Amino acid sequence: MKNIIIVGSSGGNLFNLGGKDPDRLLEEIRIQADSAGLEITAVQFIGADESMDNAKENKTNARLWAIDEEGNFVKSNKERLIGINQEAKLLDTKIAEKIDQGNVDGLIVLSGDPEETNKQVIDAAVRGQIPIVGTGGTSMAHIASKGANVISTSGTTGTTNRTRAVSFVTALSKKLAISYKPILGKHDEHMTTGTGLKNINIRGIMMSALPGFIAMALVLALSKIPGFDPLGDVFDLLIGALPVMIAVIAAKQVSELDEVSIVAGVIAGVLAIDGGIIGGMIAGILAGLLVRFLFGKFVEWRFPMTTVNIAAGGVAGLIAGLLVYYFIAPIALFIGDGIKELIETAVAFNPILAGAIAGVLIWPAIIGGVYHAAILPIVLLEMERTGNSFLGAVDMVGLVMVAAGINLANIIRPRDKGEAAVAAPGFTINMGFGTFVESAYPFMFSNKWIFAGALLSGSVGGALVGLFDIRGTAYVPTFTAPLLANNAVGFIIAMIVPLLIAFTITLIVNTFHKKK
């Protein structure tokens, strides 16, 4: 194990780019250091309540972070900055002694103060010529002027806690000739750098994007109210923004590089608007993959971290966006339109039959895990054009209302003691938020008649959706769902009927069960 120490402060510009959260900043460095086999043996970090550019010793509050014998980061009580600086100077002397004893292999400086609070450490590092990496243009320039062995330095603009930590540890590991793979993914899963292909999850992207589609549906509903006609233009803007939203989510999930990937996703998404949400998703995935690749290469080539972030995010987004803009968008739009036209053709051929089949199959689909992977993306594709969906309406009547009916019956006449307490929260969420259909599973799986009743109720609800030619959505409070549909009265009928059927069947089953 090689030993490193961390000194510095929350800084001026650094404060706005992660420095105001010292716990996370230090933990990011520890995660990367662990991956390289570097042990943090000393810490002297001052975290102020405001940027050091505006801080005043007698008015600004601050804490001092250190590390205990077990390797845990610890912080002092909050005091005025003038008192914390005095404590820091005492710790500065102790750490300098450790450097002079030859027990330190590297130094990380974060917006340090080489003339005051970090003077002893920096002077000791100069004497021992230990490698120094850090951020903060002014402080690092002063450190270098003292003759220190600065092997990597960068400003803070455009960086994040994670990208800075990767830069620091990359430089130190190369200097110390040790192996290091940056940790870019979820820390608890210890995902390392790679292509990012394993992070592609279409279902996860679509689920994360759902709030945007619901917002669009709400705007569409409001635009139909007299006096709110101008919101129709807002609806059109939101439709154009959907590919950008999808691209940002996809890029962030694939690359896991936070702000860098968000920027890449926005650039790629804007260029992919003509490709619809499929084009946006492809652009975002490509941007995420390229961000990971370029970020790793630029760090390996020892670019300054500000340049790494700017170049990785900007270039990745531009390349991905241009590929979709010139080559993929027409194909993506064709596929998306084809899926939507296929749904419309099936509905036009026999709307009642199409609705009934969709309603009876939607329960097996969600139970088997197919719903979120296949049906929800189709719902969102439908909503991209009109703001509501045929399958979205079937979702509400065939899943949500059926689950609500089953739960309501178990509240009024439960089969066994305690089932009412289980059903009540489910019914509340079904009706209040238009989701959590899984709450009916315990009752459906425990009795085949209730399960059959759910299928029958869903089929009837779907048939009514076809009969009234309804386009709507789920994932909204049930009392608002008709307002978001193209046929409010028809949707109310299509919602009430399956709820009553599921309720009645479940109530009858529970009654016979209690008699037995």
C-alpha positions in Angstrom: 0.0 0.0 0.0 1.1 3.5 -0.9 0.2 6.3 1.5 -1.3 9.6 0.5 -2.6 12.6 2.3 -5.2 15.2 1.5 -5.0 18.9 2.5 -6.8 22.0 1.5 -10.2 23.7 1.7 -13.6 24.0 0.2 -12.1 26.9 -1.8 -13.6 29.7 -3.9 -14.8 28.3 -7.3 -14.4 24.8 -5.9 -17.1 25.5 -3.3 -19.7 25.8 -6.1 -18.4 22.6 -7.8 -18.6 20.1 -5.0 -16.5 21.8 -2.3 -19.5 22.7 -0.2 -20.1 19.0 0.4 -16.8 17.8 2.0 -18.1 14.4 3.0 -18.9 13.5 -0.6 -15.8 15.2 -2.0 -13.5 13.2 0.3 -15.4 10.0 -0.2 -15.0 10.2 -3.9 -11.3 10.5 -3.5 -11.3 7.5 -1.1 -13.2 5.4 -3.6 -10.7 6.0 -6.4 -7.8 5.7 -4.0 -9.0 2.3 -2.8 -9.2 1.1 -6.4 -5.5 2.0 -6.9 -4.4 0.5 -3.5 -3.7 4.0 -2.1 -4.3 4.5 1.6 -5.3 7.9 2.9 -3.3 8.3 6.1 -3.9 12.0 6.9 -6.5 14.6 6.1 -6.5 18.3 6.8 -9.5 19.9 5.0 -11.4 23.1 6.0 -15.0 23.2 4.9 -16.5 26.6 5.1 -20.2 27.6 4.9 -19.5 29.9 2.0 -17.0 30.4 -0.8 -13.6 31.3 0.4 -13.8 34.2 -2.1 -16.3 35.8 0.2 -15.4 34.3 3.6 -14.5 36.4 6.6 -12.5 34.9 9.4 -14.6 36.4 12.2 -18.0 35.9 10.5 -17.9 32.7 8.4 -18.5 29.4 10.1 -16.4 26.3 9.2 -15.4 22.8 10.2 -12.1 20.9 10.1 -12.1 17.4 8.5 -9.4 14.9 9.5 -9.1 11.1 9.6 -9.0 8.8 12.6 -7.0 5.7 13.3 -9.7 3.4 11.7 -9.6 5.4 8.5 -12.9 7.2 9.0 -13.3 10.8 8.0 -14.2 12.9 11.1 -15.1 16.6 11.4 -14.9 19.1 14.2 -17.7 21.2 15.6 -18.7 24.2 13.7 -16.7 27.3 14.7 -15.7 30.7 13.2 -13.2 30.3 10.5 -10.5 32.1 12.5 -10.6 29.3 15.1 -10.7 26.5 12.6 -7.6 28.0 10.8 -5.7 27.8 14.1 -6.7 24.1 14.6 -5.7 23.4 11.0 -2.2 24.9 11.6 -1.7 22.5 14.4 -2.7 19.6 12.3 -0.6 21.0 9.5 2.5 20.6 11.7 1.7 17.0 12.6 1.2 16.0 9.0 4.4 17.7 7.9 6.3 15.6 10.5 4.8 12.5 8.9 6.1 13.6 5.5 9.6 14.3 6.9 9.6 10.8 8.3 9.2 9.4 4.8 5.8 7.9 5.4 4.0 9.7 2.6 4.1 8.7 -1.1 1.8 11.4 -2.5 -0.1 14.6 -1.7 -3.5 15.8 -2.9 -4.1 19.5 -2.5 -7.6 21.0 -2.9 -7.6 24.8 -3.1 -4.8 24.9 -0.6 -3.1 27.7 1.3 0.6 27.2 0.9 1.5 30.4 2.8 -0.6 29.8 5.9 -2.7 26.8 6.9 -0.9 24.3 4.6 2.6 25.9 4.7 4.3 23.2 6.8 2.9 20.4 4.7 3.8 22.0 1.4 7.3 22.8 2.7 7.8 19.2 3.8 6.6 18.0 0.5 9.1 20.2 -1.3 11.9 18.9 0.9 10.9 15.3 0.2 10.0 15.9 -3.4 6.9 13.8 -3.0 4.5 13.9 -6.0 1.8 16.5 -5.7 -1.5 16.6 -7.5 -4.3 19.2 -7.0 -6.8 21.7 -8.1 -7.1 25.5 -7.6 -5.1 27.5 -10.2 -3.7 30.2 -7.8 -2.7 27.9 -5.0 -1.2 25.3 -7.3 0.9 27.9 -9.1 2.3 29.1 -5.7 3.1 25.5 -4.7 4.9 24.9 -8.0 6.9 28.1 -7.6 8.3 26.7 -4.3 10.0 24.0 -6.2 7.4 21.3 -5.4 7.1 18.1 -7.5 3.8 18.9 -9.0 2.9 16.2 -11.5 -0.7 17.2 -12.3 -2.7 20.4 -11.7 -5.9 21.8 -13.0 -8.5 24.5 -12.4 -11.9 23.6 -11.0 -14.1 24.9 -13.9 -16.1 22.2 -15.5 -15.1 19.5 -13.1 -16.9 17.4 -10.5 -15.9 15.6 -7.3 -15.7 12.3 -9.2 -13.8 13.6 -12.2 -11.3 15.4 -10.0 -10.7 12.3 -7.9 -10.2 10.2 -11.0 -7.7 12.7 -12.3 -5.7 12.8 -9.0 -5.5 9.1 -8.6 -4.7 8.5 -12.3 -1.7 10.8 -12.1 -0.5 9.4 -8.7 -0.8 5.8 -9.8 1.2 6.4 -12.9 3.9 8.2 -11.0 4.0 5.4 -8.4 3.8 2.7 -11.0 0.7 1.0 -9.6 -2.3 -0.4 -11.3 -5.5 1.6 -11.3 -9.0 1.2 -12.8 -11.2 4.3 -12.2 -14.5 3.6 -10.5 -17.2 5.4 -12.6 -20.3 3.5 -11.7 -22.4 2.9 -8.7 -20.0 2.6 -5.8 -21.8 -0.2 -4.0 -21.6 -2.3 -7.2 -18.0 -1.4 -7.8 -18.5 -1.0 -11.5 -15.2 0.0 -13.2 -14.5 1.7 -16.5 -15.5 -0.2 -19.6 -17.6 0.3 -22.7 -20.7 1.0 -20.7 -22.8 -1.4 -22.8 -23.8 -3.2 -19.6 -25.5 0.0 -18.4 -27.9 0.2 -21.4 -31.4 -0.4 -20.0 -34.2 0.7 -22.2 -36.8 -0.1 -19.6 -35.0 2.1 -17.1 -34.7 4.9 -19.5 -38.4 4.9 -20.3 -39.5 4.6 -16.7 -37.2 7.6 -15.8 -38.7 9.6 -18.7 -42.3 9.0 -17.7 -42.8 12.2 -15.7 -42.0 14.2 -18.8 -44.8 12.5 -20.7 -47.2 13.0 -17.9 -46.3 16.7 -17.8 -47.1 16.8 -21.6 -50.4 15.1 -21.0 -51.3 17.6 -18.3 -50.5 20.5 -20.6 -52.6 19.0 -23.4 -55.6 18.7 -21.0 -55.2 22.2 -19.8 -55.0 23.5 -23.3 -58.6 22.3 -24.0 -60.0 24.5 -21.2 -61.5 27.8 -22.6 -59.0 30.6 -22.0 -56.0 28.2 -21.9 -55.7 27.8 -25.7 -52.2 29.2 -25.8 -51.0 26.1 -23.9 -51.3 24.3 -27.2 -48.1 25.9 -28.3 -46.5 24.8 -25.0 -47.6 21.2 -25.9 -45.9 21.4 -29.2 -42.7 22.6 -27.5 -42.9 19.7 -25.1 -43.2 17.2 -27.9 -40.0 18.6 -29.4 -38.3 18.4 -26.0 -39.1 14.7 -25.5 -36.1 13.3 -27.5 -33.8 15.7 -25.6 -35.1 14.4 -22.2 -34.7 10.8 -23.3 -31.2 11.5 -24.6 -30.1 13.1 -21.3 -31.5 10.2 -19.2 -29.8 7.6 -21.5 -26.5 9.4 -21.6 -26.4 9.7 -17.8 -27.4 6.1 -17.2 -24.9 4.7 -19.6 -21.8 6.9 -18.8 -22.5 7.5 -15.0 -20.4 10.7 -15.2 -23.0 13.1 -13.9 -22.8 16.6 -15.3 -20.4 15.6 -18.1 -22.9 13.1 -19.5 -25.8 15.4 -19.0 -24.2 18.0 -21.3 -23.4 15.3 -23.9 -27.0 14.1 -23.7 -28.4 17.6 -24.2 -26.2 18.2 -27.3 -27.0 14.8 -28.8 -30.7 15.1 -28.0 -31.1 18.5 -29.6 -29.6 17.1 -32.8 -31.8 14.0 -32.6 -35.2 15.8 -32.4 -36.2 14.8 -35.9 -35.7 11.1 -34.9 -38.4 11.2 -32.2 -37.9 9.5 -28.9 -36.3 6.5 -30.5 -33.7 8.8 -32.2 -33.3 10.6 -28.8 -32.6 7.3 -27.0 -30.1 6.2 -29.6 -28.3 9.5 -29.5 -28.2 9.4 -25.7 -26.9 5.9 -25.6 -24.2 6.7 -28.1 -23.3 9.9 -26.2 -23.0 8.0 -23.0 -20.7 5.4 -24.5 -18.5 8.0 -26.1 -18.3 10.0 -22.9 -16.9 7.0 -21.1 -14.5 6.3 -23.8 -13.2 9.8 -24.4 -13.1 10.6 -20.7 -10.8 7.6 -20.1 -8.6 8.5 -23.0 -8.2 12.1 -22.1 -7.4 11.3 -18.5 -4.9 8.7 -19.8 -3.3 11.4 -22.0 -3.0 13.6 -18.9 -5.2 16.4 -20.2 -6.1 19.0 -17.5 -9.3 17.9 -15.8 -11.2 21.0 -16.9 -10.3 20.1 -20.5 -11.2 16.5 -20.0 -14.7 17.4 -18.9 -15.3 20.0 -21.5 -13.9 17.9 -24.4 -15.5 14.6 -23.3 -18.9 16.1 -22.8 -18.9 18.4 -25.8 -17.2 16.1 -28.4 -19.2 13.0 -27.3 -22.5 14.8 -27.6 -21.6 16.3 -30.9 -20.5 13.1 -32.5 -23.5 11.1 -31.3 -25.9 13.9 -32.3 -24.5 14.3 -35.8 -24.6 10.5 -36.4 -28.3 10.5 -35.5 -29.0 13.8 -37.3 -27.6 12.7 -40.7 -27.9 8.9 -40.7 -30.1 7.4 -37.9 -33.0 9.9 -37.5 -35.0 8.9 -40.6 -34.7 5.2 -39.7 -35.7 5.9 -36.0 -38.6 8.0 -37.1 -39.8 5.3 -39.5 -39.6 2.6 -36.8 -41.5 4.8 -34.3 -44.2 5.8 -36.8 -44.5 2.1 -37.9 -45.2 1.0 -34.3 -47.8 3.7 -33.8 -49.5 2.9 -37.1 -49.5 -0.8 -36.3 -51.5 0.0 -33.1 -53.8 2.3 -34.9 -54.4 -0.2 -37.7 -55.3 -2.9 -35.1 -57.7 -0.6 -33.3 -59.2 0.6 -36.6 -59.8 -3.0 -37.7 -61.9 -3.9 -34.7 -61.5 -1.5 -31.7 -63.6 -3.5 -29.3 -61.7 -6.7 -30.0 -58.4 -5.0 -29.9 -59.2 -3.4 -26.5 -60.5 -6.7 -25.1 -57.4 -8.6 -26.1 -55.1 -5.8 -24.7 -57.1 -5.8 -21.5 -56.9 -9.5 -20.9 -53.2 -9.7 -21.8 -52.1 -6.7 -19.8 -52.1 -8.6 -16.5 -50.0 -11.5 -17.7 -47.7 -8.9 -19.3 -47.0 -7.0 -16.1 -46.8 -10.2 -14.0 -44.3 -11.6 -16.4 -42.2 -8.5 -16.6 -43.1 -7.7 -20.2 -45.1 -4.6 -19.4 -42.3 -2.2 -18.5 -39.9 -3.7 -21.1 -42.3 -3.6 -24.1 -45.7 -2.1 -23.4 -44.7 1.1 -21.6 -42.3 2.1 -24.4 -45.1 1.7 -26.9 -47.4 3.8 -24.7 -44.8 6.5 -24.7 -44.4 6.2 -28.5 -48.1 6.8 -28.8 -48.1 9.7 -26.4 -45.2 11.3 -28.4 -47.7 12.2 -31.1 -50.9 13.0 -29.4 -50.2 13.3 -25.6 -52.3 10.3 -24.8 -52.4 6.6 -25.8 -54.8 3.7 -26.5 -52.7 1.3 -24.5 -52.3 4.0 -21.8 -56.1 4.0 -21.4 -56.1 0.2 -21.3 -53.5 0.4 -18.5 -55.7 2.7 -16.4 -58.9 0.7 -16.8 -57.4 -2.8 -17.1 -54.8 -2.6 -14.4 -55.3 0.3 -12.0 -59.1 0.2 -11.8 -59.2 -3.6 -11.5 -56.5 -3.5 -8.8 -58.6 -0.9 -7.0 -61.7 -3.0 -7.2 -59.9 -6.0 -5.8 -58.4 -4.0 -3.0 -61.7 -2.3 -2.1 -63.5 -5.7 -1.8 -60.8 -6.9 0.6 -61.2 -3.7 2.7 -65.0 -4.2 3.0 -65.0 -8.0 3.3 -61.6 -9.5 3.7 -61.2 -13.3 3.7 -58.8 -13.4 6.6 -57.8 -11.2 9.5 -55.3 -8.5 8.5 -56.1 -8.5 4.8 -58.0 -5.2 5.1 -54.8 -3.5 6.4 -52.9 -4.8 3.4 -55.5 -3.8 0.9 -56.2 -0.2 2.2 -52.8 1.3 1.3 -53.0 -0.3 -2.2 -56.5 1.1 -2.8 -55.4 4.5 -1.7 -52.4 4.6 -4.1 -54.5 3.1 -6.9 -57.1 5.8 -6.7 -54.8 8.7 -5.6 -51.8 8.1 -7.9 -52.9 5.7 -10.7 -50.2 3.1 -9.9 -49.1 0.3 -7.6 -51.3 -2.4 -9.3 -48.9 -4.9 -7.7 -50.9 -4.4 -4.5 -53.5 -6.8 -5.8 -51.0 -9.6 -6.4 -51.5 -11.2 -2.9 -55.2 -11.6 -3.5 -55.0 -12.7 -7.1 -52.2 -15.2 -6.5 -54.0 -16.8 -3.5 -57.3 -17.5 -5.4 -57.8 -18.5 -9.0 -61.3 -17.0 -9.1 -60.0 -13.6 -8.2 -57.3 -13.9 -10.8 -59.8 -14.9 -13.4 -62.0 -12.0 -12.3 -59.1 -9.6 -12.9 -58.6 -10.9 -16.4 -62.3 -10.7 -17.2 -62.5 -7.1 -15.7 -59.4 -6.0 -17.7 -60.9 -7.5 -20.9 -64.2 -5.7 -20.4 -62.4 -2.4 -19.6 -60.3 -2.8 -22.7 -63.3 -3.5 -24.8 -65.0 -0.3 -23.5 -61.8 1.7 -24.4 -62.2 0.4 -27.9 -65.9 1.0 -28.0 -65.5 4.7 -27.0 -62.3 5.1 -29.0 -60.5 6.4 -25.9 -56.9 7.7 -25.7 -55.7 8.3 -22.2 -52.9 7.6 -19.7 -52.3 6.0 -16.3 -49.8 7.1 -13.6 -52.0 10.1 -12.7 -54.7 10.4 -10.0 -57.8 8.5 -11.2 -60.1 11.5 -10.8 -57.8 13.5 -13.2 -57.4 10.7 -15.8 -60.6 11.5 -17.7 -59.5 15.1 -18.0 -56.4 13.9 -19.9 -58.4 11.7 -22.3 -59.9 12.5 -25.6 -63.3 11.2 -24.4 -63.8 12.1 -20.7 -67.3 10.6 -20.4 -66.4 7.4 -22.2 -63.3 7.1 -20.0 -65.3 7.5 -16.8 -67.6 4.6 -17.9 -64.6 2.5 -19.0 -63.0 3.0 -15.6 -66.0 2.4 -13.4 -67.3 -0.8 -15.0 -64.1 -2.9 -14.6 -63.7 -1.6 -11.0 -67.2 -2.8 -10.2 -66.8 -6.2 -11.9 -63.5 -6.9 -10.1 -65.0 -5.6 -6.8 -68.1 -7.8 -7.2 -66.2 -11.0 -8.1 -63.7 -10.5 -5.3 -66.5 -9.8 -2.8 -68.4 -12.9 -3.8 -65.2 -15.1 -3.5 -64.4 -13.6 -0.1 -68.0 -14.2 1.1 -68.0 -17.9 0.1 -64.5 -18.2 1.7 -65.8 -16.9 5.1 -68.8 -19.2 5.0 -66.6 -22.2 4.5 
